[in-house]
Protein backbone atom coordinates (compact mmCIF):
# COMPACT_ATOMS: atom_id res chain seq x y z
CA UNK A 1 0.00 0.00 0.00
CA UNK A 2 1.38 3.40 -0.98
CA UNK A 3 2.36 5.93 1.68
CA UNK A 4 0.63 9.19 2.50
CA UNK A 5 3.46 11.18 0.92
CA UNK A 6 3.30 9.07 -2.22
CA UNK A 7 -0.41 9.74 -2.63
CA UNK A 8 0.07 13.42 -1.90
CA UNK A 9 2.90 13.78 -4.41
CA UNK A 10 1.00 11.92 -7.14
CA UNK A 11 -2.29 13.78 -6.71
CA UNK A 12 -0.52 17.15 -6.46
CA UNK A 13 1.34 16.48 -9.71
CA UNK A 14 -1.93 15.50 -11.36
CA UNK A 15 -3.58 18.65 -10.00
CA UNK A 16 -0.87 20.86 -11.50
CA UNK A 17 -1.16 19.05 -14.83
CA UNK A 18 -4.97 19.31 -14.74
CA UNK A 19 -4.78 23.04 -14.08
CA UNK A 20 -2.24 23.71 -16.80
CA UNK A 21 -4.00 21.58 -19.42
CA UNK A 22 -7.39 23.18 -18.74
CA UNK A 23 -5.96 26.69 -19.13
CA UNK A 24 -3.92 25.95 -22.26
CA UNK A 25 -6.24 23.63 -24.17
CA UNK A 26 -9.76 24.16 -22.73
CA UNK A 27 -9.56 27.95 -22.21
CA UNK A 28 -10.76 27.61 -18.62
CA UNK A 29 -10.46 30.73 -16.47
CA UNK A 30 -7.44 30.43 -14.19
CA UNK A 31 -9.36 30.72 -10.86
CA UNK A 32 -11.67 27.85 -11.83
CA UNK A 33 -8.72 25.86 -13.17
CA UNK A 34 -6.82 26.43 -9.91
CA UNK A 35 -9.79 25.23 -7.85
CA UNK A 36 -9.98 22.14 -10.05
CA UNK A 37 -6.30 21.48 -9.44
CA UNK A 38 -6.71 21.82 -5.67
CA UNK A 39 -9.66 19.43 -5.69
CA UNK A 40 -7.59 16.97 -7.73
CA UNK A 41 -4.82 17.11 -5.14
CA UNK A 42 -7.30 16.70 -2.28
CA UNK A 43 -9.11 13.89 -4.09
CA UNK A 44 -5.96 11.79 -4.02
CA UNK A 45 -6.15 11.72 -0.22
CA UNK A 46 -9.88 11.14 0.22
CA UNK A 47 -9.77 7.31 0.19
CA UNK A 48 -7.64 7.38 3.35
CA UNK A 49 -10.59 8.72 5.32
CA UNK A 50 -11.68 5.14 6.05
CA UNK A 51 -8.52 4.53 8.10
CA UNK A 52 -9.00 4.14 11.82
CA UNK A 53 -6.14 6.33 13.02
CA UNK A 54 -3.12 8.32 11.96
CA UNK A 55 -2.04 11.93 11.57
CA UNK A 56 -2.87 12.03 7.81
CA UNK A 57 -6.43 10.91 8.56
CA UNK A 58 -6.90 13.69 11.12
CA UNK A 59 -5.47 16.23 8.71
CA UNK A 60 -7.77 15.11 5.90
CA UNK A 61 -10.74 15.22 8.26
CA UNK A 62 -10.00 18.84 9.16
CA UNK A 63 -9.35 19.83 5.54
CA UNK A 64 -12.54 18.18 4.27
CA UNK A 65 -14.65 19.74 7.00
CA UNK A 66 -13.18 23.16 6.20
CA UNK A 67 -13.59 22.84 2.41
CA UNK A 68 -17.23 21.78 2.56
CA UNK A 69 -18.61 25.17 3.75
CA UNK A 70 -16.47 26.98 1.16
CA UNK A 71 -17.91 24.88 -1.65
CA UNK A 72 -21.42 25.53 -0.33
CA UNK A 73 -21.04 29.32 -0.09
CA UNK A 74 -22.68 30.04 -3.46
CA UNK A 75 -25.56 27.71 -2.68
CA UNK A 76 -26.05 29.30 0.75
CA UNK A 77 -26.02 32.76 -0.82
CA UNK A 78 -28.83 31.68 -3.11
CA UNK A 79 -31.07 31.16 -0.08
CA UNK A 80 -30.99 34.87 0.72
CA UNK A 81 -29.19 34.50 4.04
CA UNK A 82 -27.57 37.47 5.72
CA UNK A 83 -23.85 37.61 6.41
CA UNK A 84 -24.33 36.53 10.01
CA UNK A 85 -26.66 33.69 9.02
CA UNK A 86 -24.20 32.50 6.39
CA UNK A 87 -21.39 32.52 8.97
CA UNK A 88 -23.48 30.48 11.41
CA UNK A 89 -24.48 28.06 8.67
CA UNK A 90 -20.83 27.51 7.68
CA UNK A 91 -19.86 26.94 11.31
CA UNK A 92 -22.71 24.46 11.71
CA UNK A 93 -21.71 22.56 8.56
CA UNK A 94 -18.09 22.35 9.76
CA UNK A 95 -19.08 21.04 13.19
CA UNK A 96 -21.53 18.54 11.73
CA UNK A 97 -18.96 17.11 9.30
CA UNK A 98 -16.07 17.24 11.75
CA UNK A 99 -17.70 15.77 14.87
CA UNK A 100 -20.75 13.81 13.69
CA UNK A 101 -20.50 12.73 10.06
CA UNK A 102 -16.93 11.44 10.19
CA UNK A 103 -17.53 9.51 13.40
CA UNK A 104 -20.51 7.80 11.79
CA UNK A 105 -18.45 7.24 8.64
CA UNK A 106 -15.66 5.47 10.54
CA UNK A 107 -18.11 3.21 12.34
CA UNK A 108 -19.82 1.95 9.19
CA UNK A 109 -16.70 1.62 6.98
CA UNK A 110 -13.65 -0.64 7.04
CA UNK A 111 -10.26 0.15 5.60
CA UNK A 112 -10.08 -0.64 1.88
CA UNK A 113 -13.72 -1.63 1.80
CA UNK A 114 -16.29 -0.19 -0.59
CA UNK A 115 -14.88 3.29 -0.01
CA UNK A 116 -11.84 2.09 -1.99
CA UNK A 117 -13.85 1.47 -5.17
CA UNK A 118 -14.95 2.98 -8.47
CA UNK A 119 -18.51 3.67 -7.18
CA UNK A 120 -17.02 5.61 -4.27
CA UNK A 121 -14.99 7.65 -6.77
CA UNK A 122 -18.20 8.51 -8.65
CA UNK A 123 -19.90 9.43 -5.38
CA UNK A 124 -17.08 11.85 -4.56
CA UNK A 125 -17.50 13.50 -7.97
CA UNK A 126 -21.28 13.79 -7.56
CA UNK A 127 -20.88 15.33 -4.11
CA UNK A 128 -18.63 18.06 -5.55
CA UNK A 129 -21.03 18.55 -8.47
CA UNK A 130 -23.99 19.05 -6.14
CA UNK A 131 -22.16 21.08 -3.51
CA UNK A 132 -20.65 23.64 -5.89
CA UNK A 133 -23.59 25.62 -7.23
CA UNK A 134 -22.60 27.42 -10.44
CA UNK A 135 -24.75 28.73 -13.31
CA UNK A 136 -22.55 26.89 -15.82
CA UNK A 137 -23.01 23.14 -15.58
CA UNK A 138 -19.69 22.48 -17.28
CA UNK A 139 -17.81 24.28 -14.49
CA UNK A 140 -19.40 21.97 -11.94
CA UNK A 141 -18.53 18.95 -14.10
CA UNK A 142 -14.96 20.23 -14.46
CA UNK A 143 -14.49 20.32 -10.69
CA UNK A 144 -16.16 16.94 -10.25
CA UNK A 145 -13.84 15.36 -12.82
CA UNK A 146 -10.85 16.85 -11.01
CA UNK A 147 -11.68 15.26 -7.66
CA UNK A 148 -12.40 11.93 -9.40
CA UNK A 149 -9.00 12.00 -11.12
CA UNK A 150 -7.29 12.45 -7.77
CA UNK A 151 -9.44 9.74 -6.19
CA UNK A 152 -8.64 7.32 -9.02
CA UNK A 153 -4.91 7.99 -8.70
CA UNK A 154 -5.10 6.82 -5.08
CA UNK A 155 -6.84 3.58 -6.06
CA UNK A 156 -4.44 2.84 -8.91
CA UNK A 157 -1.38 3.60 -6.78
CA UNK A 158 -2.60 1.29 -4.03
CA UNK A 159 -3.22 -1.44 -6.58
CA UNK A 160 0.23 -1.02 -8.10
CA UNK A 161 1.82 -1.25 -4.67
CA UNK A 162 0.09 -4.60 -4.19
CA UNK A 163 2.54 -6.08 -6.70
CA UNK A 164 5.77 -7.43 -5.22
CA UNK A 165 8.56 -6.99 -7.78
CA UNK A 166 11.45 -7.99 -5.55
CA UNK A 167 11.63 -11.50 -7.00
CA UNK A 168 12.14 -12.73 -10.52
CA UNK A 169 8.43 -13.13 -11.11
CA UNK A 170 6.10 -10.37 -9.82
CA UNK A 171 3.72 -11.58 -7.13
CA UNK A 172 0.55 -10.16 -5.64
CA UNK A 173 0.23 -9.64 -1.91
CA UNK A 174 -2.92 -9.96 0.19
CA UNK A 175 -3.98 -6.36 -0.69
CA UNK A 176 -4.21 -7.10 -4.43
CA UNK A 177 -7.63 -6.44 -5.93
CA UNK A 178 -8.91 -4.48 -2.92
CA UNK A 179 -8.46 -0.95 -4.33
CA UNK A 180 -9.78 -0.70 -7.89
CA UNK A 181 -13.04 -2.66 -7.63
CA UNK A 182 -16.77 -2.37 -8.25
CA UNK A 183 -18.03 -4.49 -5.36
CA UNK A 184 -16.86 -5.99 -2.09
CA UNK A 185 -17.49 -9.33 -0.35
CA UNK A 186 -20.06 -7.56 1.84
CA UNK A 187 -23.34 -7.47 -0.09
CA UNK A 188 -24.89 -4.96 2.28
CA UNK A 189 -21.98 -2.53 1.85
CA UNK A 190 -22.11 -2.92 -1.93
CA UNK A 191 -25.88 -2.33 -2.09
CA UNK A 192 -25.63 0.65 0.26
CA UNK A 193 -22.86 2.22 -1.84
CA UNK A 194 -24.77 1.79 -5.10
CA UNK A 195 -27.93 3.17 -3.47
CA UNK A 196 -26.06 6.34 -2.55
CA UNK A 197 -24.55 6.52 -6.04
CA UNK A 198 -27.89 6.23 -7.86
CA UNK A 199 -29.58 8.67 -5.46
CA UNK A 200 -26.94 11.34 -5.97
CA UNK A 201 -26.94 10.69 -9.71
CA UNK A 202 -30.71 11.13 -9.85
CA UNK A 203 -30.50 14.42 -7.93
CA UNK A 204 -27.71 15.69 -10.17
CA UNK A 205 -29.63 14.75 -13.32
CA UNK A 206 -32.68 16.59 -11.98
CA UNK A 207 -30.67 19.74 -11.37
CA UNK A 208 -29.20 19.63 -14.86
CA UNK A 209 -32.62 19.19 -16.44
CA UNK A 210 -34.19 21.90 -14.26
CA UNK A 211 -31.62 24.53 -15.24
CA UNK A 212 -33.36 26.65 -17.91
CA UNK A 213 -31.40 27.78 -20.93
CA UNK A 214 -28.09 26.41 -19.69
CA UNK A 215 -26.43 24.42 -22.42
CA UNK A 216 -22.97 25.19 -21.12
CA UNK A 217 -20.22 27.27 -22.61
CA UNK A 218 -19.04 24.51 -24.94
CA UNK A 219 -22.48 23.93 -26.43
CA UNK A 220 -22.98 27.68 -26.75
CA UNK A 221 -19.74 27.95 -28.74
CA UNK A 222 -20.80 25.05 -30.96
CA UNK A 223 -24.22 26.56 -31.63
CA UNK A 224 -22.68 29.94 -32.35
CA UNK A 225 -20.25 28.35 -34.79
CA UNK A 226 -23.09 26.56 -36.55
CA UNK A 227 -25.06 29.81 -36.90
CA UNK A 228 -22.06 31.65 -38.32
CA UNK A 229 -21.39 28.87 -40.79
CA UNK A 230 -25.01 28.86 -41.93
CA UNK A 231 -25.01 32.64 -42.41
CA UNK A 232 -21.77 32.54 -44.37
CA UNK A 233 -23.18 29.81 -46.61
CA UNK A 234 -26.33 31.81 -47.28
CA UNK A 235 -24.44 34.99 -48.08
CA UNK A 236 -21.91 33.27 -50.35
CA UNK A 237 -22.37 34.33 -54.02
CA UNK A 238 -23.39 31.54 -56.35
CA UNK A 239 -20.96 32.43 -59.12
CA UNK A 240 -20.21 29.70 -61.61
CA UNK A 241 -23.34 27.75 -60.65
CA UNK A 242 -26.53 27.27 -62.62
CA UNK A 243 -29.53 28.91 -61.03
CA UNK A 244 -32.56 26.70 -60.56
CA UNK A 245 -35.26 27.04 -63.24
CA UNK A 246 -38.23 29.15 -62.18
CA UNK A 247 -41.61 27.61 -61.72
CA UNK A 248 -43.15 29.76 -64.49
CA UNK A 249 -40.80 30.27 -67.47
CA UNK A 250 -42.78 33.30 -68.70
CA UNK A 251 -42.02 35.20 -65.49
CA UNK A 252 -38.30 34.80 -66.10
CA UNK A 253 -38.38 36.43 -69.55
CA UNK A 254 -37.39 40.11 -69.70
CA UNK A 255 -40.10 42.51 -70.86
CA UNK A 256 -40.24 43.37 -74.58
CA UNK A 257 -38.64 46.79 -74.80
CA UNK A 258 -39.04 48.40 -78.23
CA UNK A 259 -35.88 49.70 -79.75
CA UNK A 260 -36.05 53.20 -81.22
CA UNK A 261 -34.27 52.64 -84.50
CA UNK A 262 -33.92 55.83 -86.51
Secondary structure as GFF3:
##gff-version 3
##sequence-region A 1 262
A	DSSP	alpha_helix	4	25	.	.	.	ID=ss1
A	DSSP	alpha_helix	30	46	.	.	.	ID=ss2
A	DSSP	three_ten_helix	47	50	.	.	.	ID=ss3
A	DSSP	alpha_helix	55	71	.	.	.	ID=ss4
A	DSSP	alpha_helix	73	77	.	.	.	ID=ss5
A	DSSP	alpha_helix	83	95	.	.	.	ID=ss6
A	DSSP	pi_helix	96	101	.	.	.	ID=ss7
A	DSSP	alpha_helix	102	108	.	.	.	ID=ss8
A	DSSP	alpha_helix	118	131	.	.	.	ID=ss9
A	DSSP	alpha_helix	137	160	.	.	.	ID=ss10
A	DSSP	beta_strand	163	164	.	.	.	ID=ss11
A	DSSP	beta_strand	171	172	.	.	.	ID=ss12
A	DSSP	alpha_helix	187	210	.	.	.	ID=ss13
A	DSSP	alpha_helix	216	235	.	.	.	ID=ss14
A	DSSP	alpha_helix	249	252	.	.	.	ID=ss15
###
